[in-house]
């Protein structure tokens, strides 16, 4: 079972991802967080395999949170999820250590595929990026 943590500052987005991902029996939601700071504080407690990370959040950005998490535990795979599809954001997140990038506008099956691919050690870039 793949343990997934969700990090996004919008409650409706967090809730929607949690509901959707909980329908896949291969996944377990290990935590839902509203900020990069919050996931970092609880990282060892929730011990996720994969983190779905929003890029634009108040305070610590998803880019900065990704750098810190990868510095703490290189085994955790991070997938950037964003409305920003510019290659600049993709480059910044991948340089920070993310293993995937999916647009928030992507079909939900693409998110499932991204989680499963990065969990296996592959890189996943969504079709819209």
FILOSE-548562 format. One record per residue: x, y, z of N, C-alpha, C, O in turn; residue in three letters; chain; residue number from 0. Coordinates in nm, 4 decimals. Layout:
residues N
    n.east   n.north      n.up   ca.east  ca.north     ca.up    c.east   c.north      c.up    o.east   o.north      o.up  code  unit  pos
         X         Y         Z         X         Y         Z         X         Y         Z         X         Y         Z   ALA     A  NUM
...
//
This chain:
residues 129
    n.east   n.north      n.up   ca.east  ca.north     ca.up    c.east   c.north      c.up    o.east   o.north      o.up  code  unit  pos
    0.0839   -0.1185    0.0000    0.0000    0.0000    0.0000    0.0883    0.1247    0.0000    0.1857    0.1328    0.0749   UNK     A    0
    0.0538    0.2206   -0.0840    0.1296    0.3455   -0.0961    0.0692    0.4491   -0.0018   -0.0491    0.4816   -0.0122   UNK     A    1
    0.1504    0.5006    0.0901    0.1042    0.6033    0.1841    0.1238    0.7406    0.1193    0.2349    0.7773    0.0809   UNK     A    2
    0.0140    0.8154    0.1080    0.0148    0.9445    0.0396   -0.0236    1.0557    0.1366   -0.1209    1.0437    0.2111   UNK     A    3
    0.0541    1.1644    0.1350    0.0203    1.2855    0.2102   -0.0182    1.3943    0.1102    0.0382    1.4026    0.0012   UNK     A    4
   -0.1134    1.4762    0.1482   -0.1641    1.5838    0.0632   -0.1308    1.7170    0.1291   -0.1579    1.7370    0.2476   UNK     A    5
   -0.0714    1.8087    0.0514   -0.0359    1.9409    0.1037   -0.0910    2.0474    0.0084   -0.0440    2.0605   -0.1046   UNK     A    6
   -0.1904    2.1228    0.0546   -0.2498    2.2306   -0.0253   -0.3164    2.3283    0.0701   -0.3756    2.2873    0.1700   UNK     A    7
   -0.3071    2.4561    0.0404   -0.3648    2.5563    0.1298   -0.5154    2.5745    0.1124   -0.5770    2.6456    0.1917   UNK     A    8
   -0.5761    2.5131    0.0122   -0.7200    2.5270   -0.0111   -0.7943    2.4051    0.0449   -0.7736    2.2934   -0.0027   UNK     A    9
   -0.8803    2.4252    0.1449   -0.9512    2.3126    0.2068   -1.0317    2.2282    0.1074   -1.0325    2.1055    0.1172   UNK     A   10
   -1.0987    2.2923    0.0125   -1.1804    2.2177   -0.0834   -1.0940    2.1269   -0.1712   -1.1339    2.0152   -0.2041   UNK     A   11
   -0.9769    2.1750   -0.2083   -0.8854    2.0949   -0.2900   -0.8346    1.9758   -0.2096   -0.8338    1.8631   -0.2591   UNK     A   12
   -0.7926    2.0000   -0.0871   -0.7461    1.8897   -0.0006   -0.8544    1.7836    0.0143   -0.8276    1.6640    0.0027   UNK     A   13
   -0.9749    1.8280    0.0397   -1.0858    1.7354    0.0609   -1.1158    1.6551   -0.0664   -1.1366    1.5339   -0.0601   UNK     A   14
   -1.1177    1.7221   -0.1801   -1.1458    1.6533   -0.3069   -1.0398    1.5477   -0.3371   -1.0731    1.4354   -0.3748   UNK     A   15
   -0.9121    1.5833   -0.3207   -0.8051    1.4855   -0.3447   -0.8179    1.3681   -0.2496   -0.8025    1.2529   -0.2901   UNK     A   16
   -0.8462    1.3969   -0.1231   -0.8581    1.2910   -0.0237   -0.9719    1.1952   -0.0605   -0.9548    1.0735   -0.0547   UNK     A   17
   -1.0868    1.2495   -0.0979   -1.2002    1.1654   -0.1365   -1.1670    1.0807   -0.2586   -1.1946    0.9608   -0.2610   UNK     A   18
   -1.1082    1.1425   -0.3587   -1.0760    1.0691   -0.4811   -0.9733    0.9599   -0.4548   -0.9932    0.8455   -0.4958   UNK     A   19
   -0.8645    0.9931   -0.3875   -0.7570    0.8964   -0.3657   -0.7996    0.7825   -0.2740   -0.7477    0.6715   -0.2854   UNK     A   20
   -0.8925    0.8081   -0.1840   -0.9367    0.7029   -0.0926   -1.0177    0.5946   -0.1637   -1.0462    0.4905   -0.1045   UNK     A   21
   -1.0549    0.6172   -0.2892   -1.1277    0.5151   -0.3653   -1.0344    0.4091   -0.4232   -1.0808    0.3036   -0.4665   UNK     A   22
   -0.9050    0.4350   -0.4246   -0.8079    0.3392   -0.4784   -0.7514    0.2559   -0.3632   -0.6890    0.3098   -0.2718   UNK     A   23
   -0.7731    0.1263   -0.3679   -0.7317    0.0389   -0.2577   -0.5810    0.0232   -0.2456   -0.5325   -0.0281   -0.1447   UNK     A   24
   -0.5059    0.0666   -0.3467   -0.3592    0.0593   -0.3406   -0.3006    0.1767   -0.2630   -0.1809    0.1792   -0.2343   UNK     A   25
   -0.3858    0.2749   -0.2289   -0.3392    0.3963   -0.1618   -0.3974    0.4089   -0.0220   -0.5085    0.3639    0.0056   UNK     A   26
   -0.3191    0.4716    0.0656   -0.3669    0.5057    0.2000   -0.3288    0.6507    0.2264   -0.2122    0.6874    0.2115   UNK     A   27
   -0.4246    0.7331    0.2651   -0.3959    0.8724    0.2985   -0.3311    0.8744    0.4368   -0.3941    0.8390    0.5365   UNK     A   28
   -0.2042    0.9163    0.4416   -0.1331    0.9170    0.5698   -0.1420    1.0523    0.6403   -0.1116    1.0626    0.7591   UNK     A   29
   -0.1839    1.1564    0.5672   -0.1983    1.2876    0.6273   -0.2437    1.3904    0.5270   -0.2166    1.3787    0.4075   UNK     A   30
   -0.3131    1.4919    0.5763   -0.3616    1.6024    0.4935   -0.3192    1.7311    0.5637   -0.3484    1.7509    0.6816   UNK     A   31
   -0.2499    1.8185    0.4902   -0.1873    1.9361    0.5512   -0.2154    2.0616    0.4701   -0.2340    2.0561    0.3485   UNK     A   32
   -0.2181    2.1756    0.5402   -0.2497    2.3028    0.4751   -0.1267    2.3846    0.4383   -0.1390    2.4903    0.3763   UNK     A   33
   -0.0069    2.3367    0.4761    0.1134    2.4149    0.4461    0.2377    2.3264    0.4434    0.2383    2.2145    0.4947   UNK     A   34
    0.3416    2.3797    0.3827    0.4703    2.3120    0.3816    0.5269    2.2987    0.5216    0.5859    2.1961    0.5557   UNK     A   35
    0.5094    2.4013    0.6023    0.5583    2.3981    0.7403    0.4917    2.2854    0.8181    0.5572    2.2146    0.8947   UNK     A   36
    0.3622    2.2695    0.7982    0.2871    2.1672    0.8715    0.3332    2.0259    0.8353    0.3514    1.9429    0.9244   UNK     A   37
    0.3522    1.9970    0.7067    0.3973    1.8629    0.6672    0.5375    1.8353    0.7210    0.5661    1.7236    0.7641   UNK     A   38
    0.6240    1.9345    0.7190    0.7608    1.9143    0.7686    0.7585    1.8823    0.9185    0.8325    1.7954    0.9647   UNK     A   39
    0.6737    1.9524    0.9937    0.6629    1.9270    1.1378    0.6127    1.7860    1.1679    0.6504    1.7276    1.2696   UNK     A   40
    0.5285    1.7310    1.0813    0.4657    1.6002    1.1056    0.5257    1.4884    1.0196    0.4731    1.3771    1.0176   UNK     A   41
    0.6338    1.5169    0.9495    0.6885    1.4240    0.8509    0.7183    1.2858    0.9080    0.6755    1.1854    0.8510   UNK     A   42
    0.7895    1.2788    1.0173    0.8243    1.1473    1.0722    0.7016    1.0762    1.1293    0.6965    0.9533    1.1317   UNK     A   43
    0.6050    1.1519    1.1745    0.4827    1.0926    1.2299    0.3983    1.0252    1.1219    0.3498    0.9138    1.1415   UNK     A   44
    0.3806    1.0931    1.0069    0.2947    1.0381    0.9010    0.3716    0.9475    0.8053    0.3124    0.8598    0.7425   UNK     A   45
    0.5020    0.9677    0.7938    0.5902    0.8819    0.7153    0.5335    0.8438    0.5777    0.5162    0.7253    0.5494   UNK     A   46
    0.5045    0.9426    0.4921    0.4452    0.9111    0.3620    0.5482    0.8542    0.2642    0.6681    0.8793    0.2758   UNK     A   47
    0.4983    0.7777    0.1683    0.5818    0.7330    0.0566    0.5840    0.8405   -0.0512    0.6869    0.8662   -0.1136   UNK     A   48
    0.4673    0.9032   -0.0717    0.4494    1.0047   -0.1760    0.3780    1.1248   -0.1150    0.2847    1.1095   -0.0361   UNK     A   49
    0.4228    1.2442   -0.1524    0.3564    1.3678   -0.1101    0.3067    1.4409   -0.2343    0.3822    1.4626   -0.3291   UNK     A   50
    0.1787    1.4788   -0.2326    0.1224    1.5648   -0.3364    0.1355    1.7070   -0.2848    0.0740    1.7431   -0.1845   UNK     A   51
    0.2155    1.7874   -0.3531    0.2553    1.9190   -0.3016    0.2078    2.0314   -0.3935    0.2472    2.0393   -0.5098   UNK     A   52
    0.1229    2.1177   -0.3393    0.0867    2.2405   -0.4103    0.2111    2.3292   -0.4161    0.2948    2.3246   -0.3260   UNK     A   53
    0.2234    2.4090   -0.5207    0.3405    2.4964   -0.5328    0.3174    2.6295   -0.4623    0.3992    2.6723   -0.3809   UNK     A   54
    0.2054    2.6947   -0.4938    0.1792    2.8295   -0.4418    0.0986    2.8226   -0.3131   -0.0224    2.7999   -0.3145   UNK     A   55
    0.1684    2.8426   -0.2015    0.1028    2.8446   -0.0709    0.1590    2.9618    0.0080    0.2750    2.9987   -0.0103   UNK     A   56
    0.0775    3.0212    0.0961    0.1292    3.1296    0.1796    0.2399    3.0783    0.2716    0.2421    2.9608    0.3083   UNK     A   57
    0.3297    3.1661    0.3074    0.4417    3.1247    0.3926    0.5435    3.0489    0.3101    0.6006    3.1034    0.2157   UNK     A   58
    0.5663    2.9247    0.3449    0.6632    2.8421    0.2735    0.6012    2.7873    0.1448    0.4965    2.7226    0.1486   UNK     A   59
    0.6657    2.8131    0.0319    0.6155    2.7624   -0.0960    0.6362    2.6115   -0.1048    0.7128    2.5535   -0.0279   UNK     A   60
    0.5673    2.5496   -0.1989    0.5873    2.4074   -0.2233    0.7284    2.3772   -0.2694    0.7806    2.2689   -0.2433   UNK     A   61
    0.7902    2.4717   -0.3376    0.9285    2.4535   -0.3837    1.0220    2.4447   -0.2636    1.1047    2.3539   -0.2556   UNK     A   62
    1.0091    2.5384   -0.1706    1.0941    2.5387   -0.0512    1.0658    2.4168    0.0367    1.1584    2.3555    0.0897   UNK     A   63
    0.9385    2.3819    0.0520    0.9029    2.2641    0.1322    0.9616    2.1374    0.0705    1.0086    2.0491    0.1422   UNK     A   64
    0.9589    2.1286   -0.0616    1.0158    2.0120   -0.1305    1.1648    2.0007   -0.1024    1.2145    1.8923   -0.0715   UNK     A   65
    1.2364    2.1125   -0.1130    1.3809    2.1108   -0.0836    1.4076    2.0595    0.0578    1.4959    1.9765    0.0790   UNK     A   66
    1.3306    2.1096    0.1538    1.3520    2.0702    0.2937    1.3194    1.9229    0.3161    1.3931    1.8525    0.3851   UNK     A   67
    1.2097    1.8767    0.2583    1.1692    1.7368    0.2769    1.2708    1.6423    0.2144    1.3093    1.5427    0.2757   UNK     A   68
    1.3141    1.6732    0.0932    1.4144    1.5894    0.0266    1.5442    1.5889    0.1072    1.6128    1.4868    0.1137   UNK     A   69
    1.5779    1.7019    0.1683    1.6965    1.7082    0.2536    1.6842    1.6220    0.3783    1.7841    1.5717    0.4297   UNK     A   70
    1.5622    1.6052    0.4266    1.5379    1.5236    0.5460    1.5246    1.3750    0.5141    1.5686    1.2896    0.5911   UNK     A   71
    1.4633    1.3452    0.3992    1.4382    1.2052    0.3637    1.4280    1.1910    0.2122    1.3241    1.2209    0.1533   UNK     A   72
    1.5350    1.1458    0.1502    1.5391    1.1331    0.0042    1.4486    1.0217   -0.0485    1.4230    1.0151   -0.1687   UNK     A   73
    1.4001    0.9345    0.0394    1.3136    0.8247   -0.0048    1.1707    0.8703   -0.0323    1.0964    0.8021   -0.1030   UNK     A   74
    1.1320    0.9841    0.0226    0.9967    1.0351   -0.0006    0.9903    1.0947   -0.1405    1.0741    1.1764   -0.1787   UNK     A   75
    0.8897    1.0527   -0.2161    0.8700    1.1018   -0.3524    0.7675    1.2150   -0.3483    0.6625    1.2030   -0.2853   UNK     A   76
    0.7994    1.3244   -0.4162    0.7100    1.4404   -0.4169    0.6603    1.4662   -0.5582    0.7373    1.4676   -0.6542   UNK     A   77
    0.5291    1.4866   -0.5682    0.4656    1.5222   -0.6950    0.4092    1.6627   -0.6794    0.3280    1.6882   -0.5905   UNK     A   78
    0.4522    1.7531   -0.7653    0.3987    1.8892   -0.7656    0.2621    1.8880   -0.8326    0.2440    1.8276   -0.9384   UNK     A   79
    0.1674    1.9546   -0.7705    0.0343    1.9722   -0.8279    0.0060    2.1210   -0.8292    0.0115    2.1871   -0.7256   UNK     A   80
   -0.0243    2.1733   -0.9470   -0.0387    2.3179   -0.9554   -0.1260    2.3595   -1.0721   -0.1434    2.2856   -1.1690   UNK     A   81
   -0.1802    2.4792   -1.0605   -0.2490    2.5402   -1.1739   -0.1469    2.6019   -1.2688   -0.1794    2.6339   -1.3831   UNK     A   82
   -0.0234    2.6186   -1.2215    0.0846    2.6737   -1.3034    0.1433    2.5631   -1.3904    0.1999    2.4667   -1.3389   UNK     A   83
    0.1299    2.5768   -1.5212    0.1835    2.4738   -1.6103    0.3079    2.5220   -1.6845    0.3568    2.4541   -1.7748   UNK     A   84
    0.3581    2.6367   -1.6471    0.4786    2.6907   -1.7100    0.5979    2.6004   -1.6825    0.6098    2.5423   -1.5746   UNK     A   85
    0.6855    2.5893   -1.7807    0.8051    2.5059   -1.7643    0.8972    2.5612   -1.6550    0.9793    2.4872   -1.6009   UNK     A   86
    0.8847    2.6884   -1.6224    0.9664    2.7471   -1.5155    0.9333    2.6803   -1.3817    1.0231    2.6435   -1.3060   UNK     A   87
    0.8031    2.6650   -1.3534    0.7624    2.6002   -1.2285    0.8052    2.4541   -1.2273    0.8512    2.4028   -1.1253   UNK     A   88
    0.7898    2.3878   -1.3409    0.8319    2.2476   -1.3493    0.9803    2.2355   -1.3180    1.0208    2.1494   -1.2399   UNK     A   89
    1.0613    2.3215   -1.3787    1.2063    2.3161   -1.3566    1.2398    2.3418   -1.2099    1.3222    2.2711   -1.1519   UNK     A   90
    1.1768    2.4423   -1.1499    1.2055    2.4742   -1.0098    1.1685    2.3585   -0.9170    1.2431    2.3268   -0.8244   UNK     A   91
    1.0543    2.2960   -0.9417    1.0136    2.1836   -0.8565    1.1032    2.0619   -0.8783    1.1404    1.9945   -0.7823   UNK     A   92
    1.1374    2.0339   -1.0018    1.2230    1.9182   -1.0286    1.3632    1.9432   -0.9729    1.4258    1.8518   -0.9192   UNK     A   93
    1.4121    2.0656   -0.9853    1.5427    2.0999   -0.9262    1.5395    2.0875   -0.7734    1.6405    2.0547   -0.7111   UNK     A   94
    1.4235    2.1138   -0.7141    1.4084    2.1037   -0.5686    1.4046    1.9582   -0.5220    1.4256    1.9293   -0.4042   UNK     A   95
    1.3776    1.8669   -0.6159    1.3767    1.7250   -0.5806    1.2466    1.6524   -0.6071    1.2344    1.5343   -0.5746   UNK     A   96
    1.1480    1.7210   -0.6661    1.0221    1.6538   -0.6995    1.0471    1.5475   -0.8059    1.1385    1.5601   -0.8874   UNK     A   97
    0.9661    1.4440   -0.8044    0.9768    1.3342   -0.9008    0.8620    1.3345   -1.0002    0.8571    1.2515   -1.0910   UNK     A   98
    0.7694    1.4284   -0.9825    0.6563    1.4359   -1.0733    0.5953    1.5745   -1.0724    0.6164    1.6532   -0.9801   UNK     A   99
    0.5187    1.6030   -1.1777    0.4513    1.7319   -1.1904    0.3218    1.7075   -1.2666    0.3239    1.6595   -1.3799   UNK     A  100
    0.2090    1.7405   -1.2042    0.0785    1.7201   -1.2660   -0.0025    1.8482   -1.2501   -0.0040    1.9091   -1.1432   UNK     A  101
   -0.0691    1.8877   -1.3564   -0.1565    2.0044   -1.3510   -0.2803    1.9718   -1.2677   -0.3304    1.8594   -1.2712   UNK     A  102
   -0.3289    2.0702   -1.1934   -0.4538    2.0508   -1.1192   -0.5719    2.0351   -1.2142   -0.6802    1.9936   -1.1730   UNK     A  103
   -0.5512    2.0682   -1.3404   -0.6571    2.0546   -1.4397   -0.6561    1.9174   -1.5063   -0.7424    1.8890   -1.5894   UNK     A  104
   -0.5613    1.8330   -1.4717   -0.5486    1.7007   -1.5331   -0.6644    1.6107   -1.4903   -0.7265    1.6321   -1.3862   UNK     A  105
   -0.6917    1.5103   -1.5723   -0.7935    1.4127   -1.5345   -0.7418    1.3332   -1.4148   -0.6215    1.3111   -1.4006   UNK     A  106
   -0.8327    1.2917   -1.3311   -0.7940    1.2280   -1.2052   -0.7132    1.0999   -1.2229   -0.6291    1.0679   -1.1389   UNK     A  107
   -0.7377    1.0264   -1.3310   -0.6612    0.9039   -1.3545   -0.5130    0.9346   -1.3730   -0.4277    0.8520   -1.3407   UNK     A  108
   -0.4825    1.0529   -1.4248   -0.3430    1.0925   -1.4432   -0.2732    1.1080   -1.3081   -0.1549    1.0766   -1.2952   UNK     A  109
   -0.3452    1.1555   -1.2094   -0.2886    1.1696   -1.0758   -0.2573    1.0323   -1.0163   -0.1520    1.0131   -0.9556   UNK     A  110
   -0.3482    0.9378   -1.0338   -0.3231    0.8012   -0.9859   -0.2011    0.7408   -1.0545   -0.1172    0.6777   -0.9902   UNK     A  111
   -0.1925    0.7606   -1.1850   -0.0778    0.7090   -1.2596    0.0517    0.7730   -1.2096    0.1528    0.7047   -1.1935   UNK     A  112
    0.0485    0.9033   -1.1853    0.1674    0.9738   -1.1365    0.2131    0.9168   -1.0023    0.3321    0.8924   -0.9825   UNK     A  113
    0.1198    0.8957   -0.9110    0.1543    0.8417   -0.7788    0.2209    0.7056   -0.7930    0.3247    0.6797   -0.7320   UNK     A  114
    0.1614    0.6200   -0.8728    0.2143    0.4838   -0.8876    0.3493    0.4824   -0.9588    0.4358    0.4011   -0.9261   UNK     A  115
    0.3679    0.5711   -1.0550    0.4955    0.5770   -1.1277    0.6089    0.6292   -1.0395    0.7167    0.5700   -1.0360   UNK     A  116
    0.5855    0.7389   -0.9687    0.6942    0.7922   -0.8853    0.7240    0.6992   -0.7680    0.8384    0.6905   -0.7234   UNK     A  117
    0.6232    0.6306   -0.7183    0.6454    0.5337   -0.6109    0.7422    0.4242   -0.6571    0.8243    0.3762   -0.5789   UNK     A  118
    0.7319    0.3852   -0.7841    0.8209    0.2825   -0.8404    0.9600    0.3370   -0.8714    1.0490    0.2613   -0.9102   UNK     A  119
    0.9792    0.4678   -0.8547    1.1106    0.5266   -0.8800    1.1226    0.5979   -1.0129    1.2314    0.6413   -1.0508   UNK     A  120
    1.0115    0.6103   -1.0842    1.0116    0.6776   -1.2138    0.9786    0.8261   -1.1984    0.9284    0.8706   -1.0952   UNK     A  121
    1.0081    0.9002   -1.3035    0.9698    1.0418   -1.3123    0.8377    1.0474   -1.3886    0.8183    0.9732   -1.4849   UNK     A  122
    0.7462    1.1359   -1.3456    0.6193    1.1503   -1.4162    0.5907    1.2983   -1.4394    0.5842    1.3773   -1.3452   UNK     A  123
    0.5738    1.3340   -1.5657    0.5351    1.4705   -1.6031    0.4019    1.4611   -1.6767    0.3910    1.3905   -1.7770   UNK     A  124
    0.3010    1.5319   -1.6274    0.1684    1.5281   -1.6874    0.1675    1.5784   -1.8306    0.2554    1.6536   -1.8726   UNK     A  125
    0.0678    1.5362   -1.9034    0.0560    1.5698   -2.0456    0.0435    1.7193   -2.0712    0.0885    1.7678   -2.1749   UNK     A  126
   -0.0175    1.7938   -1.9777   -0.0401    1.9373   -1.9983    0.0849    2.0205   -1.9752    0.0876    2.1387   -2.0095   UNK     A  127
    0.1873    1.9613   -1.9182    0.3061    2.0365   -1.8779    0.4048    2.0449   -1.9931    0.5115    2.1045   -1.9786   UNK     A  128
//
